[in-house]
Amino acid sequence: MRFLLPFLAGLLTAAGSYAQSDVVLKKKTVGDTVLLPARDLVLPDPFHGEKALEALFPGRHYNLSTAAYKNEMINWTCPTCKAVTYPDANEDEVLPFPYKNGVATRLINTMDFRDSTGMQYKVISFNHSEFEEDGFQTSRFTGGLLGLAKFVKTDAGWKLRMYAPAIKAYGAFSQCPTPKALLIGQDQYAFVIKHSNGPGGGPFYSTLYMIAGINGTYQQIMAAFATEKSGGDPEEGDLSKWTSTYAVPASDKKYFRDIVITTKGNYDTADLEGFPQEVASQLKKSKKSGKFVMVQRYVYKGAKGYELQPGIQVKVN
């Protein structure tokens, strides 16, 4: 079943988007090297995320930010690039990327790291959306296409070490949620994205996606569905609500350690949508309603990524 995106969050986002000037934006044609995963790129110290993004995508730079809303972007088009269709977590129809009408690329965040050898590196995340002359980010049911780039500090400067210009679309209104770093092994970080969706008015479901560097690029390696449920109208049967936290327990695994997701909330046997089937079956045998704690373990399975393990732990009171 396909869920729609949270209406209220979308309205707030859109309201910020529309607070722009009347400037008609333009785009710049770039070569297909912008999408090459292996690029010889070294940036001077100190590192600056926006300048790094502009080096990756040397289009037209605009800053339409206000005191209340950040809207800085690079607009570009690439007629010689081979367009590829990337999946969208919303499961709606997506356009091949780079978009025929042009691309607006925005910096999401810059993350700082230092490994056990003392090596410093930074990872920038960025968002692609379809170019708009007014600088808007629209389309409630379209996610922002995520990209990641890793720069390592060397004597010559900050050298591009790993680059995935596009991975998958997440979020709403063409805006990808901010990735959060998670240590999953020795000097090994992954990036977690919380993608929320649900019909207008709720209930709103969240999915945790995890992305990591594998074989010289970044790719999605885990999806944990329905890790949060909020909103909705109890009079319409939305009776169960919950939230989740995630952690990486201590382990002798050097890389790709297990991920444990702990979910706490209230359940009602009349509303078990979103629960794993084995958990729903257990709750049906319990009292009609109450509080619950559910613990799920995800284990890395090589090319299959992380998989949910059977035997989910559930406690009811």
KAQUINOR-V766310 format. One record per pair of residues at least 4 apart in sequence whose ideal C-beta (glycine too) atoms are under 7 Angstrom apart, sorted by the first residue. I is the first residue (numbers start at 1). J is the second residue. D is the distance in whole Angstrom. If there is no record, write none. Layout:
i->I j->J d->D
i->I j->J d->D
//
This chain:
i->2 j->91 d->5
i->3 j->197 d->4
i->3 j->198 d->5
i->3 j->199 d->7
i->3 j->205 d->6
i->4 j->141 d->7
i->4 j->197 d->6
i->4 j->198 d->7
i->4 j->199 d->5
i->4 j->200 d->6
i->5 j->10 d->6
i->5 j->90 d->7
i->5 j->140 d->6
i->5 j->141 d->6
i->5 j->172 d->4
i->5 j->197 d->5
i->6 j->10 d->6
i->6 j->196 d->6
i->6 j->197 d->7
i->6 j->198 d->6
i->6 j->204 d->5
i->7 j->11 d->6
i->7 j->200 d->4
i->7 j->201 d->7
i->8 j->12 d->7
i->9 j->13 d->6
i->9 j->172 d->7
i->10 j->14 d->6
i->10 j->140 d->5
i->10 j->172 d->5
i->10 j->173 d->6
i->11 j->15 d->6
i->12 j->16 d->7
i->13 j->17 d->6
i->13 j->172 d->7
i->13 j->173 d->5
i->13 j->175 d->6
i->14 j->18 d->6
i->14 j->173 d->6
i->16 j->68 d->7
i->16 j->69 d->4
i->17 j->136 d->5
i->17 j->137 d->5
i->18 j->136 d->7
i->19 j->66 d->6
i->19 j->68 d->7
i->19 j->69 d->6
i->20 j->64 d->5
i->20 j->71 d->7
i->20 j->134 d->6
i->20 j->135 d->5
i->20 j->136 d->7
i->21 j->64 d->6
i->24 j->133 d->5
i->25 j->62 d->6
i->25 j->75 d->6
i->25 j->133 d->5
i->25 j->135 d->5
i->26 j->60 d->6
i->26 j->75 d->7
i->27 j->59 d->6
i->27 j->60 d->6
i->27 j->75 d->4
i->27 j->76 d->6
i->27 j->77 d->5
i->27 j->102 d->4
i->27 j->131 d->5
i->28 j->59 d->4
i->28 j->60 d->5
i->28 j->75 d->7
i->28 j->76 d->5
i->29 j->77 d->5
i->29 j->79 d->7
i->30 j->34 d->5
i->30 j->57 d->7
i->30 j->58 d->6
i->30 j->59 d->6
i->30 j->76 d->5
i->30 j->78 d->5
i->31 j->80 d->7
i->32 j->78 d->6
i->32 j->80 d->5
i->32 j->81 d->5
i->33 j->39 d->7
i->34 j->56 d->7
i->34 j->57 d->6
i->34 j->78 d->6
i->34 j->165 d->7
i->35 j->81 d->6
i->35 j->165 d->5
i->37 j->163 d->6
i->37 j->164 d->7
i->37 j->217 d->6
i->39 j->160 d->6
i->39 j->163 d->6
i->41 j->55 d->6
i->41 j->160 d->4
i->42 j->156 d->5
i->42 j->157 d->5
i->42 j->158 d->7
i->42 j->159 d->5
i->43 j->47 d->7
i->43 j->51 d->7
i->43 j->52 d->6
i->43 j->55 d->6
i->43 j->151 d->7
i->43 j->157 d->5
i->43 j->158 d->4
i->44 j->157 d->5
i->45 j->157 d->6
i->45 j->158 d->7
i->47 j->52 d->7
i->47 j->122 d->6
i->47 j->151 d->7
i->47 j->158 d->5
i->48 j->52 d->7
i->49 j->53 d->6
i->49 j->107 d->5
i->49 j->110 d->4
i->49 j->124 d->5
i->50 j->54 d->6
i->50 j->72 d->7
i->50 j->107 d->6
i->51 j->55 d->6
i->52 j->56 d->7
i->52 j->124 d->6
i->52 j->151 d->6
i->53 j->57 d->6
i->53 j->74 d->6
i->53 j->105 d->7
i->53 j->107 d->5
i->53 j->124 d->6
i->53 j->126 d->6
i->54 j->58 d->6
i->54 j->61 d->6
i->54 j->74 d->6
i->56 j->149 d->6
i->57 j->74 d->5
i->57 j->76 d->6
i->57 j->105 d->5
i->59 j->74 d->5
i->59 j->75 d->5
i->59 j->76 d->3
i->60 j->74 d->7
i->60 j->75 d->5
i->61 j->74 d->5
i->62 j->73 d->6
i->62 j->75 d->7
i->62 j->135 d->7
i->63 j->72 d->5
i->64 j->71 d->4
i->64 j->135 d->5
i->65 j->69 d->7
i->65 j->70 d->5
i->65 j->71 d->5
i->65 j->72 d->6
i->71 j->135 d->6
i->72 j->106 d->6
i->72 j->107 d->7
i->73 j->104 d->5
i->73 j->105 d->6
i->73 j->106 d->5
i->73 j->135 d->7
i->74 j->105 d->5
i->75 j->102 d->6
i->75 j->104 d->5
i->75 j->131 d->5
i->76 j->102 d->7
i->76 j->103 d->5
i->76 j->105 d->7
i->77 j->102 d->4
i->77 j->103 d->7
i->78 j->98 d->5
i->81 j->98 d->5
i->83 j->96 d->4
i->83 j->97 d->6
i->83 j->98 d->6
i->84 j->96 d->6
i->84 j->97 d->6
i->85 j->94 d->6
i->85 j->96 d->5
i->86 j->94 d->7
i->86 j->97 d->6
i->86 j->145 d->6
i->86 j->166 d->5
i->86 j->167 d->7
i->86 j->168 d->6
i->86 j->169 d->6
i->87 j->168 d->5
i->88 j->92 d->6
i->88 j->94 d->5
i->88 j->142 d->7
i->88 j->143 d->5
i->88 j->169 d->4
i->89 j->143 d->6
i->89 j->168 d->7
i->89 j->169 d->6
i->89 j->170 d->5
i->89 j->195 d->5
i->89 j->207 d->7
i->89 j->209 d->7
i->90 j->141 d->5
i->90 j->142 d->7
i->90 j->143 d->6
i->90 j->197 d->7
i->92 j->141 d->5
i->92 j->142 d->6
i->94 j->169 d->6
i->95 j->99 d->5
i->95 j->130 d->7
i->97 j->128 d->6
i->97 j->145 d->6
i->97 j->166 d->5
i->98 j->103 d->5
i->99 j->103 d->5
i->99 j->130 d->5
i->99 j->131 d->7
i->101 j->130 d->6
i->101 j->131 d->5
i->102 j->131 d->3
i->103 j->128 d->5
i->103 j->131 d->6
i->104 j->129 d->5
i->104 j->131 d->5
i->104 j->132 d->7
i->105 j->126 d->6
i->105 j->128 d->5
i->106 j->126 d->6
i->106 j->127 d->5
i->107 j->124 d->6
i->107 j->126 d->5
i->108 j->125 d->4
i->108 j->126 d->6
i->108 j->127 d->5
i->108 j->176 d->6
i->108 j->178 d->6
i->109 j->125 d->6
i->109 j->178 d->5
i->110 j->122 d->6
i->110 j->124 d->5
i->111 j->122 d->7
i->111 j->123 d->5
i->111 j->181 d->5
i->112 j->122 d->6
i->113 j->121 d->5
i->113 j->189 d->6
i->114 j->118 d->7
i->114 j->119 d->7
i->114 j->120 d->5
i->115 j->119 d->5
i->115 j->187 d->4
i->116 j->187 d->6
i->119 j->152 d->6
i->120 j->153 d->4
i->121 j->150 d->6
i->121 j->151 d->6
i->121 j->152 d->5
i->121 j->153 d->7
i->121 j->161 d->7
i->122 j->151 d->5
i->122 j->158 d->7
i->123 j->148 d->6
i->123 j->149 d->7
i->123 j->150 d->5
i->124 j->149 d->5
i->125 j->146 d->6
i->125 j->148 d->5
i->125 j->179 d->5
i->126 j->147 d->5
i->127 j->144 d->4
i->127 j->145 d->7
i->127 j->146 d->7
i->127 j->175 d->6
i->127 j->176 d->5
i->128 j->144 d->7
i->128 j->145 d->4
i->128 j->147 d->7
i->128 j->166 d->6
i->129 j->137 d->5
i->129 j->144 d->6
i->129 j->174 d->4
i->130 j->174 d->7
i->132 j->136 d->5
i->132 j->138 d->7
i->137 j->173 d->5
i->137 j->174 d->4
i->137 j->175 d->6
i->138 j->173 d->6
i->138 j->174 d->7
i->139 j->173 d->7
i->139 j->174 d->6
i->140 j->172 d->6
i->140 j->173 d->6
i->142 j->169 d->7
i->142 j->174 d->5
i->143 j->169 d->3
i->143 j->170 d->5
i->143 j->171 d->5
i->143 j->172 d->7
i->143 j->176 d->6
i->144 j->169 d->6
i->144 j->170 d->7
i->144 j->171 d->5
i->144 j->174 d->5
i->144 j->175 d->5
i->144 j->176 d->3
i->145 j->166 d->5
i->145 j->169 d->5
i->146 j->167 d->5
i->146 j->168 d->6
i->146 j->169 d->7
i->146 j->170 d->6
i->146 j->176 d->5
i->147 j->164 d->6
i->147 j->165 d->5
i->147 j->166 d->5
i->147 j->167 d->6
i->148 j->164 d->5
i->148 j->167 d->7
i->148 j->218 d->5
i->149 j->160 d->6
i->149 j->163 d->5
i->150 j->161 d->5
i->150 j->162 d->4
i->151 j->158 d->4
i->151 j->159 d->6
i->151 j->160 d->6
i->151 j->161 d->7
i->152 j->159 d->5
i->152 j->161 d->5
i->153 j->158 d->6
i->154 j->159 d->5
i->162 j->213 d->6
i->162 j->216 d->6
i->162 j->217 d->7
i->162 j->218 d->7
i->164 j->217 d->5
i->164 j->218 d->4
i->167 j->211 d->6
i->167 j->218 d->6
i->167 j->219 d->6
i->167 j->220 d->7
i->168 j->220 d->6
i->169 j->176 d->7
i->170 j->176 d->5
i->170 j->177 d->6
i->170 j->193 d->5
i->170 j->195 d->5
i->170 j->209 d->7
i->171 j->175 d->5
i->171 j->176 d->5
i->171 j->177 d->5
i->171 j->195 d->6
i->177 j->193 d->5
i->177 j->194 d->6
i->177 j->195 d->6
i->179 j->191 d->4
i->179 j->192 d->7
i->179 j->193 d->5
i->179 j->211 d->7
i->180 j->191 d->7
i->180 j->192 d->5
i->181 j->189 d->5
i->181 j->191 d->6
i->182 j->189 d->7
i->182 j->190 d->5
i->182 j->192 d->5
i->182 j->248 d->7
i->183 j->189 d->6
i->183 j->248 d->6
i->184 j->188 d->6
i->184 j->189 d->7
i->184 j->190 d->5
i->184 j->212 d->7
i->184 j->248 d->6
i->184 j->256 d->6
i->184 j->257 d->5
i->185 j->253 d->7
i->185 j->254 d->6
i->185 j->255 d->4
i->185 j->256 d->6
i->185 j->257 d->6
i->186 j->254 d->5
i->186 j->255 d->7
i->188 j->255 d->5
i->190 j->210 d->5
i->190 j->211 d->6
i->190 j->212 d->4
i->191 j->211 d->5
i->192 j->208 d->6
i->192 j->210 d->5
i->193 j->209 d->5
i->194 j->206 d->6
i->194 j->208 d->6
i->195 j->206 d->7
i->195 j->207 d->5
i->195 j->209 d->6
i->196 j->204 d->5
i->196 j->206 d->5
i->197 j->204 d->7
i->197 j->205 d->6
i->198 j->202 d->5
i->198 j->203 d->5
i->198 j->204 d->4
i->198 j->205 d->5
i->198 j->231 d->7
i->201 j->231 d->7
i->201 j->233 d->7
i->202 j->230 d->7
i->202 j->231 d->2
i->202 j->232 d->4
i->202 j->238 d->6
i->203 j->229 d->5
i->203 j->230 d->7
i->203 j->231 d->5
i->203 j->232 d->3
i->203 j->238 d->5
i->204 j->230 d->5
i->204 j->231 d->5
i->205 j->226 d->5
i->205 j->228 d->7
i->205 j->229 d->6
i->205 j->274 d->6
i->206 j->227 d->5
i->206 j->228 d->4
i->207 j->223 d->6
i->207 j->224 d->7
i->207 j->225 d->5
i->207 j->227 d->7
i->208 j->224 d->4
i->208 j->227 d->5
i->208 j->246 d->6
i->209 j->220 d->6
i->209 j->222 d->7
i->209 j->223 d->5
i->210 j->221 d->6
i->210 j->222 d->4
i->210 j->306 d->7
i->211 j->218 d->6
i->211 j->219 d->7
i->211 j->220 d->5
i->211 j->221 d->7
i->212 j->218 d->7
i->212 j->221 d->5
i->213 j->217 d->7
i->213 j->218 d->5
i->214 j->219 d->6
i->214 j->221 d->7
i->221 j->305 d->4
i->221 j->306 d->6
i->222 j->259 d->7
i->222 j->298 d->6
i->222 j->305 d->6
i->222 j->306 d->4
i->224 j->261 d->6
i->224 j->298 d->7
i->226 j->274 d->4
i->227 j->244 d->4
i->227 j->261 d->6
i->227 j->263 d->7
i->228 j->242 d->7
i->228 j->243 d->5
i->228 j->244 d->6
i->229 j->240 d->6
i->229 j->241 d->6
i->229 j->242 d->5
i->229 j->274 d->5
i->230 j->241 d->6
i->232 j->236 d->7
i->232 j->238 d->3
i->233 j->238 d->6
i->234 j->238 d->6
i->234 j->239 d->6
i->237 j->270 d->7
i->237 j->271 d->6
i->238 j->271 d->6
i->239 j->268 d->4
i->239 j->270 d->6
i->239 j->271 d->4
i->240 j->265 d->7
i->240 j->266 d->6
i->240 j->267 d->5
i->240 j->268 d->5
i->240 j->271 d->5
i->240 j->272 d->7
i->241 j->265 d->5
i->241 j->266 d->6
i->242 j->263 d->5
i->242 j->264 d->6
i->242 j->265 d->3
i->243 j->264 d->6
i->243 j->265 d->6
i->244 j->261 d->5
i->244 j->262 d->6
i->244 j->263 d->4
i->245 j->262 d->5
i->246 j->259 d->6
i->246 j->260 d->7
i->246 j->261 d->5
i->247 j->260 d->5
i->248 j->257 d->5
i->248 j->259 d->6
i->249 j->258 d->6
i->249 j->260 d->6
i->251 j->257 d->4
i->251 j->258 d->6
i->253 j->257 d->5
i->256 j->300 d->4
i->258 j->297 d->6
i->258 j->298 d->7
i->258 j->299 d->5
i->259 j->298 d->4
i->259 j->306 d->6
i->260 j->295 d->6
i->260 j->297 d->5
i->261 j->296 d->5
i->262 j->293 d->7
i->262 j->295 d->5
i->263 j->294 d->4
i->264 j->293 d->5
i->265 j->292 d->6
i->266 j->291 d->6
i->267 j->283 d->6
i->267 j->289 d->6
i->267 j->290 d->7
i->267 j->292 d->5
i->268 j->288 d->7
i->268 j->289 d->4
i->269 j->283 d->6
i->269 j->284 d->6
i->269 j->288 d->5
i->269 j->289 d->7
i->272 j->280 d->4
i->272 j->283 d->6
i->275 j->279 d->5
i->275 j->280 d->4
i->275 j->283 d->7
i->276 j->280 d->7
i->276 j->312 d->6
i->277 j->281 d->6
i->278 j->282 d->7
i->278 j->312 d->6
i->279 j->283 d->6
i->279 j->294 d->6
i->279 j->312 d->6
i->279 j->314 d->5
i->280 j->284 d->7
i->282 j->286 d->7
i->282 j->314 d->5
i->286 j->290 d->7
i->286 j->316 d->5
i->290 j->316 d->5
i->290 j->317 d->6
i->291 j->317 d->5
i->292 j->314 d->6
i->292 j->315 d->7
i->292 j->316 d->5
i->293 j->315 d->5
i->294 j->312 d->6
i->294 j->313 d->7
i->294 j->314 d->5
i->295 j->312 d->7
i->295 j->313 d->4
i->296 j->308 d->6
i->296 j->312 d->5
i->297 j->309 d->5
i->298 j->306 d->4
i->298 j->307 d->7
i->298 j->308 d->6
i->299 j->306 d->7
i->299 j->307 d->6
i->299 j->309 d->6
i->300 j->305 d->7
i->300 j->306 d->5
i->301 j->305 d->7
i->301 j->307 d->5
//
